[in-house]
């Protein structure tokens, strides 16, 4: 049977199962899996649900539990299942995460974020897009390949991982360092970023740096400022100076990226005092930096530390700088790599679109695989509404992406 006929047969099977896929998706989204580091119940209940389903479908599901002493179960679950192919030394992995961020301000939601609502072809719920859509698309692509009975050229598997939203310490970072779970010939697709038309494959990411600044002053009554030192004023001035300095110094651009420049954004601030008439003695703010790979984070940090030291001297005060997250960008995946070509061919075969290769500022765990030398592509068809109120997934995108994932080993046959 010709490859196009095999892809058509598998795609038709996915279409026939669309009701079953939607039912699974809705049931999964009802399981609150907000990352425990963000105050949620974690991934265990969702992992158990997925594992139970895969086992009932005849898969041998493996579970890697990562010790987390602060978690109620003391272990964070990561699960995987795979189909064996002719070449057992190479696996095409689809990797999606089970945890979500919190819902944020409930009043901004039009419905309960943990009670999925289906309307006009969209499924609204926290985690529907990030990363529920791609997790379900990956699982049902694997199921479709199994049910097709087609001989695969290599192994094909799916990972459902923990802790992506809070640094991946109990997920991908652990998996890459323990147990030989990934081989040097493996190909990795991380469907955790994408574009509405599904016509762009991400092969490069920026360096990532999250910083926390704590400025110390002296708290006094607001009517007596000369007796104190206003930490909030110093903090605001420091944030503005960092913003100016970084954007004026790091000006290079790279057109492969969606945001072509490095970005340095002041974001979160912590509460300081609870009343208007007190001068704050402590002020805390944060920066999210996404830096082009041609710069080093060590150079950026050196400039930041130098600015902080100048402020400490000028205002005769203590300023603490904490690095919350520092991830250097791995080498970009080549457009001519096997995973790039297979994914591009599968997209063309299913959607008739000619994909473009791009880079993004938002960092995914794909970067962690690139750091280890594994060819990795990031792709999905999404409207890019992660972490927003009324987050949603277009069900037609889930079905189409499942077809593309299932087509990848077929175009390689």
Residue pairs with C-beta under 8 A, 6 or more apart in sequence:
1 9
3 349
3 410
3 411
3 413
4 349
6 148
6 150
6 410
6 413
7 349
7 350
7 403
7 406
7 407
7 410
7 411
9 148
10 144
10 145
10 148
10 150
10 403
10 406
10 407
10 410
11 350
11 403
11 406
11 407
13 144
13 147
13 148
14 21
14 140
14 141
14 144
14 399
14 402
14 403
14 406
15 399
17 140
17 143
17 144
18 395
18 399
21 136
21 140
21 398
21 399
21 402
22 118
22 123
22 395
24 53
24 136
24 139
24 140
25 116
25 123
25 132
25 133
25 136
25 393
25 395
25 398
26 116
26 118
26 123
27 49
28 46
28 49
28 50
28 132
28 135
28 136
29 114
29 116
29 123
29 125
29 126
29 127
29 128
29 132
30 114
30 115
30 116
30 125
31 45
31 46
31 49
32 40
32 41
32 45
32 114
33 40
33 41
33 42
33 43
33 45
33 46
33 98
33 99
33 100
33 127
34 40
34 41
34 42
34 99
34 100
34 101
34 102
34 103
34 126
35 42
35 43
35 99
35 100
35 101
35 163
35 165
35 166
36 42
36 68
36 70
36 71
36 72
37 163
37 165
37 166
37 167
38 101
38 102
38 165
38 166
39 102
40 99
40 100
40 102
41 72
42 71
42 72
42 73
42 76
42 99
42 162
43 76
43 77
43 98
43 99
43 162
43 163
44 73
44 76
44 77
46 98
47 63
47 77
47 78
47 79
47 98
47 160
47 162
48 77
50 79
50 98
50 135
50 139
50 160
51 61
51 63
51 79
53 139
54 61
54 79
54 81
54 139
55 61
57 143
57 146
58 146
59 81
59 142
59 146
60 81
61 79
61 80
61 81
62 79
62 80
62 81
63 77
63 78
63 79
64 77
64 78
64 79
64 80
64 174
64 175
64 178
64 179
64 181
65 75
65 76
65 77
65 78
66 75
66 76
66 78
66 162
66 163
66 170
66 171
66 174
67 74
67 75
68 74
68 75
68 76
68 170
71 170
76 162
76 163
76 170
76 171
77 98
77 162
78 159
78 160
78 161
78 162
78 170
78 171
78 174
78 175
79 159
79 160
80 157
80 158
80 159
80 160
80 181
81 142
81 157
81 158
82 91
82 142
82 155
82 156
82 157
82 158
83 142
83 145
83 146
83 152
83 155
83 156
83 157
84 152
84 155
85 151
85 152
85 153
85 154
85 155
85 156
85 409
86 151
86 152
86 153
86 154
87 153
87 154
87 155
88 154
88 155
89 183
89 185
90 154
90 155
90 183
90 185
90 186
90 187
91 154
91 155
91 156
91 157
91 182
91 183
91 186
91 187
92 154
92 155
92 156
92 157
92 186
92 187
92 189
92 339
92 342
92 408
92 409
93 157
93 158
93 159
93 182
93 186
93 187
93 188
93 189
94 134
94 138
94 141
94 142
94 156
94 157
94 158
94 159
94 189
94 191
94 405
95 138
95 158
95 159
95 161
95 172
95 188
95 189
95 190
95 365
96 131
96 134
96 135
96 138
96 158
96 159
96 160
96 161
96 190
96 191
96 192
97 131
97 135
97 160
97 161
97 162
97 163
97 164
97 165
97 171
97 192
97 365
98 131
98 135
98 160
98 161
98 162
99 162
99 163
99 164
99 165
99 166
100 126
100 127
100 130
100 131
100 132
100 165
101 126
101 130
101 165
101 386
101 387
102 126
103 109
103 113
103 114
103 126
103 389
104 387
104 389
105 389
106 113
108 389
108 390
109 389
109 390
110 117
110 124
110 390
111 117
111 124
111 390
113 125
113 126
113 389
113 391
114 125
114 126
115 125
116 123
116 124
116 125
116 128
117 123
117 124
117 125
118 124
118 395
121 394
121 395
121 396
122 392
122 393
122 394
122 395
123 392
123 393
123 395
124 390
124 391
124 392
125 132
125 391
125 392
126 391
127 391
128 391
128 392
128 393
129 382
129 383
129 384
129 385
129 386
129 391
129 392
129 393
130 192
130 386
130 387
130 391
131 164
131 191
131 192
132 393
133 380
133 382
133 393
133 397
133 398
133 401
134 191
134 192
134 380
134 401
135 160
136 398
136 402
137 191
137 380
137 398
137 399
137 401
137 402
137 405
138 158
138 191
138 402
138 405
139 158
139 160
140 402
141 158
141 402
141 403
141 404
141 405
141 406
142 156
142 157
142 158
142 405
142 406
144 402
144 406
145 152
145 156
145 406
145 409
150 410
150 413
151 413
152 409
152 413
153 409
153 412
153 413
154 409
154 412
156 408
156 409
159 175
161 168
161 171
161 172
161 175
161 365
162 170
162 171
163 169
163 170
163 171
164 171
164 172
164 192
164 365
167 173
167 325
168 174
168 365
168 368
171 365
172 365
172 368
172 369
173 368
175 181
175 182
176 182
176 368
176 369
176 372
182 188
182 369
182 372
182 374
184 373
184 374
186 374
187 338
187 339
187 342
187 374
187 375
187 376
188 339
188 366
188 369
188 374
188 375
188 376
188 377
189 339
189 343
189 376
189 377
189 378
189 379
189 405
189 408
190 364
190 365
190 366
190 369
190 376
190 377
190 378
191 378
191 379
191 380
191 401
191 405
192 364
192 365
192 366
192 378
192 380
193 202
193 360
193 362
193 364
193 378
193 379
193 380
193 382
194 200
194 202
194 378
194 379
194 380
194 381
194 382
194 384
195 381
195 382
195 384
196 381
196 382
196 383
196 384
197 353
197 381
198 347
198 351
198 353
198 379
198 380
198 381
198 397
198 400
198 401
198 404
199 347
199 351
199 353
199 354
199 355
199 356
200 355
200 356
200 357
200 358
200 379
201 340
201 343
201 344
201 347
201 355
201 356
201 357
201 358
201 377
201 378
201 379
202 357
202 358
202 359
202 360
202 364
202 366
202 377
202 378
202 379
203 332
203 333
203 334
203 335
203 340
203 357
203 358
203 359
203 377
203 378
204 256
204 257
204 293
204 329
204 332
204 333
204 358
204 359
204 360
205 293
205 329
205 330
205 359
205 360
205 361
205 362
205 363
205 364
205 366
205 367
205 370
205 378
206 257
206 262
206 290
206 291
206 292
206 293
206 329
206 359
206 360
206 361
206 363
207 289
207 290
207 291
207 292
207 293
207 295
207 296
207 297
207 300
207 327
207 328
207 329
208 289
208 290
208 291
208 325
208 326
208 327
208 329
208 363
208 367
209 287
209 288
209 289
209 290
209 291
209 297
209 300
209 301
209 323
209 325
209 326
209 327
210 286
210 287
210 288
210 289
210 323
210 324
210 325
210 326
211 286
211 287
211 289
211 304
211 321
211 322
211 323
211 324
212 284
212 285
212 286
212 321
212 322
212 324
213 235
213 238
213 239
213 284
213 285
213 286
213 287
213 308
213 319
213 320
213 321
213 322
214 282
214 283
214 284
214 319
214 320
214 321
214 322
215 231
215 232
215 234
215 235
215 238
215 282
215 283
215 284
215 317
215 318
215 319
216 231
216 281
216 282
216 317
216 318
216 319
216 320
217 228
217 229
217 230
217 231
217 232
217 234
217 279
217 280
217 281
217 282
217 283
217 317
218 227
218 228
218 229
218 231
218 279
218 281
219 228
219 231
219 273
219 278
219 279
219 280
219 281
219 282
220 227
220 228
220 278
220 279
221 227
221 277
221 278
221 279
222 276
222 277
222 278
222 279
223 277
225 279
228 279
228 281
229 281
229 315
229 317
230 279
230 280
231 272
231 280
231 281
231 282
231 283
231 317
232 272
232 279
232 280
232 283
234 283
234 311
234 315
234 317
234 319
235 283
235 284
235 285
236 283
237 311
238 307
238 308
238 311
238 319
239 266
239 285
239 287
241 307
241 311
242 264
242 266
242 287
242 304
242 307
243 264
243 266
245 303
245 307
246 262
246 264
246 289
246 300
246 303
246 304
247 264
249 303
250 261
250 262
250 264
250 291
250 292
250 295
250 300
251 261
252 261
252 262
252 292
252 294
252 295
253 260
253 261
253 292
254 260
254 292
254 293
254 294
254 359
256 357
256 358
256 359
257 292
257 358
257 359
257 360
257 361
258 358
258 359
258 360
258 361
259 290
259 361
261 292
262 289
262 290
262 291
262 292
262 295
263 288
263 289
263 290
263 361
264 287
264 288
264 289
265 287
265 288
265 289
266 285
266 286
266 287
267 286
267 287
267 288
268 285
268 286
269 283
269 284
269 285
269 286
270 284
270 285
272 280
272 282
272 283
272 284
273 279
273 280
286 324
289 300
290 361
290 362
290 363
291 297
291 300
293 329
293 332
296 328
297 326
297 328
301 323
304 321
305 321
308 319
308 321
311 317
311 319
312 318
312 319
327 363
327 367
327 368
328 371
329 363
329 367
329 370
330 367
330 368
330 369
330 370
330 371
330 372
331 370
332 359
332 370
333 339
333 340
333 370
333 375
333 376
333 377
334 340
334 375
335 357
337 375
337 377
338 375
338 412
339 375
339 376
339 377
340 357
340 375
340 377
342 408
342 409
342 411
342 412
343 355
343 377
343 379
343 404
343 408
344 355
345 407
345 408
345 411
346 404
346 405
346 407
346 408
346 410
346 411
347 353
347 355
347 379
347 404
348 354
348 355
349 407
349 411
350 400
350 403
350 404
350 407
351 400
351 404
355 379
360 378
364 378
366 376
366 377
366 378
369 376
370 376
380 397
380 401
381 394
381 397
381 400
381 401
382 393
382 397
383 392
383 394
385 391
385 392
